[in-house]
Amino acid sequence: MGSGHRLGRRFGWLWGAYGTSALGTWLAFGAFPLIAVQVLHAGPAEVAALSSVGAAVGAAVAVPLGPWVEFRRKRPVLIATDLARCAALLTIPAAYALGVLTFVQLLLVSAVVAAADISFRAASGAYLKTLLPAEDLLVANARFESTAWTTTIIGPPLGGAMTGLLGPVATVLADAVSYLLSALGIRATGGPEPRPERREAVRMRAGDLLDGWRYILADATLRPLFLNTALFNALVMATQPLLAVLMLGRLGFAPWQYGLAFAVPSIGGLLGSRLARPLATRFGQHRVLTATGTLRALWPVGLAFLGPGTGGLLLVMGVELGLILCCGIFNPVYATYRLERTATDRVARTLSAWAVTTKISTALLTALWGVLGGLLGPRTAIGLAGVLLLATPLLLPRRAPAPSPGPAPCPDLGPDPEPEPNRA
């Protein structure tokens, strides 16, 4: 990546804001299910609903926000979505302190946060264009990727310690504060930002809501990449609850072993993010994208052979290390590749459509795999997902695209701090 490559003070503020909010998110990783179980005494069905329904509702709410964001200045949108997430999350510790916290409130807050996440994602790519020239895109994305994996390593252990010392809502409060600090960091970037010009009438047309999907599906390069990342993310995330049931239940792993099995391999993400730019420079973006996109699909099927004891723990670590290393290389190259095919005046709508699809497909497959896990057993369901993942490389772009016509491409703000191996 080249740590000496200077991207300027304004990017430094933006990078710091990203790192702060990413750390807050990982500190609070798993906080909502924990609160639902320990405070509200929710059952498995309610916890599953909290993970899937909140994300799906948030994605649906975010659909009309894509075209709305497209024609606004992006820095105020980024600040507003950070503040919205902060305000929504603060209601949790407030209600807990007053003894009025309910499961419905957790669902509503998760939906608000999911919608704000997607809107932030949609605005971020267009905003970074005002900070950096196109040739610095891969450097910036690699730095965001490195930051994401660093916070993945240190956040959950610190969050677990905070929960043990201060109670189950402490990490939610920390996450809320991180969004406030992120908003202040984005505000500190300063500088002018021109208002986007809209060619159509000011009133939003119904067709605008679907324009992001039309743009993606009409492009011969974006379409397979879109299908690949949506399916890959959904299948990987759908097995996570089943893997937790298998490891913590039937195989008898302790919670600290379960956490260690996923924290240690995240070092592979750091290594991969540092390799992304040199590899892309030497072999070309398309070759690196297809190679790592294929390699990352080979690892998850190994989880079907998970057994108890030290051998099982090492197997999980090995599989996750290989998967995360490949994703650490793939992610910044993929973010760069995608934005090079997206015209400036379509960025927000395209990224919004992409994020909405990822959220909804993950929610649907998580629910489906929960049913399959109950019918077939968690190990068989995990193995089935692994077999299906082996087919996902067929959806990668077959050849390097010709230069995209239209306005100059703009970069993406890098991967968002969601607990997804691909963070697409």
Rosetta blueprint (number, residue, H / E / L):
1 M L
2 G L
3 S L
4 G L
5 H L
6 R L
7 L L
8 G L
9 R H
10 R H
11 F H
12 G H
13 W H
14 L H
15 W H
16 G H
17 A H
18 Y H
19 G H
20 T H
21 S H
22 A H
23 L H
24 G H
25 T H
26 W H
27 L H
28 A L
29 F L
30 G L
31 A H
32 F H
33 P H
34 L H
35 I H
36 A H
37 V H
38 Q H
39 V L
40 L L
41 H L
42 A L
43 G L
44 P H
45 A H
46 E H
47 V H
48 A H
49 A H
50 L H
51 S H
52 S H
53 V H
54 G H
55 A H
56 A H
57 V H
58 G H
59 A H
60 A H
61 V H
62 A H
63 V L
64 P L
65 L H
66 G H
67 P H
68 W H
69 V H
70 E H
71 F L
72 R L
73 R L
74 K H
75 R H
76 P H
77 V H
78 L H
79 I H
80 A H
81 T H
82 D H
83 L H
84 A H
85 R H
86 C H
87 A H
88 A H
89 L H
90 L H
91 T H
92 I H
93 P H
94 A H
95 A H
96 Y H
97 A H
98 L H
99 G L
100 V L
101 L L
102 T L
103 F H
104 V H
105 Q H
106 L H
107 L H
108 L H
109 V H
110 S H
111 A H
112 V H
113 V H
114 A H
115 A H
116 A H
117 D H
118 I H
119 S H
120 F H
121 R H
122 A H
123 A H
124 S H
125 G H
126 A H
127 Y H
128 L H
129 K L
130 T L
131 L L
132 L L
133 P L
134 A H
135 E H
136 D H
137 L H
138 L H
139 V H
140 A H
141 N H
142 A H
143 R H
144 F H
145 E H
146 S H
147 T H
148 A H
149 W H
150 T H
151 T H
152 T H
153 I H
154 I H
155 G H
156 P H
157 P H
158 L H
159 G H
160 G H
161 A H
162 M H
163 T H
164 G H
165 L H
166 L H
167 G L
168 P L
169 V L
170 A H
171 T H
172 V H
173 L H
174 A H
175 D H
176 A H
177 V H
178 S H
179 Y H
180 L H
181 L H
182 S H
183 A H
184 L H
185 G H
186 I H
187 R H
188 A H
189 T L
190 G L
191 G L
192 P L
193 E L
194 P L
195 R L
196 P L
197 E L
198 R L
199 R L
200 E L
201 A L
202 V L
203 R L
204 M L
205 R L
206 A L
207 G L
208 D H
209 L H
210 L H
211 D H
212 G H
213 W H
214 R H
215 Y H
216 I H
217 L H
218 A H
219 D L
220 A L
221 T L
222 L H
223 R H
224 P H
225 L H
226 F H
227 L H
228 N H
229 T H
230 A H
231 L H
232 F H
233 N H
234 A H
235 L H
236 V H
237 M H
238 A H
239 T L
240 Q H
241 P H
242 L H
243 L H
244 A H
245 V H
246 L H
247 M H
248 L H
249 G H
250 R H
251 L L
252 G L
253 F L
254 A L
255 P H
256 W H
257 Q H
258 Y H
259 G H
260 L H
261 A H
262 F H
263 A H
264 V H
265 P H
266 S H
267 I H
268 G H
269 G H
270 L H
271 L H
272 G H
273 S H
274 R H
275 L H
276 A H
277 R H
278 P H
279 L H
280 A H
281 T H
282 R H
283 F H
284 G L
285 Q H
286 H H
287 R H
288 V H
289 L H
290 T H
291 A H
292 T H
293 G H
294 T H
295 L H
296 R L
297 A L
298 L L
299 W L
300 P H
301 V H
302 G H
303 L H
304 A H
305 F H
306 L L
307 G L
308 P L
309 G H
310 T H
311 G H
312 G H
313 L H
314 L H
315 L H
316 V H
317 M H
318 G H
319 V H
320 E H
321 L H
322 G H
323 L H
324 I H
325 L H
326 C H
327 C H
328 G H
329 I H
330 F H
331 N H
332 P H
333 V H
334 Y H
335 A H
336 T H
337 Y H
338 R H
339 L H
340 E H
341 R L
342 T L
343 A L
344 T H
345 D H
346 R H
347 V H
348 A H
349 R H
350 T H
351 L H
352 S H
353 A H
354 W H
355 A H
356 V H
357 T H
358 T H
359 K H
360 I H
361 S H
362 T H
363 A H
364 L H
365 L H
366 T H
367 A H
368 L H
369 W H
370 G H
371 V H
372 L H
373 G H
374 G H
375 L H
376 L H
377 G L
378 P H
379 R H
380 T H
381 A H
382 I H
383 G H
384 L H
385 A H
386 G H
387 V H
388 L H
389 L H
390 L L
391 A L
392 T H
393 P H
394 L H
395 L H
396 L L
397 P L
398 R L
399 R L
400 A L
401 P L
402 A L
403 P L
404 S L
405 P L
406 G L
407 P L
408 A L
409 P L
410 C L
411 P L
412 D L
413 L L
414 G L
415 P L
416 D L
417 P L
418 E L
419 P L
420 E L
421 P L
422 N L
423 R L
424 A L
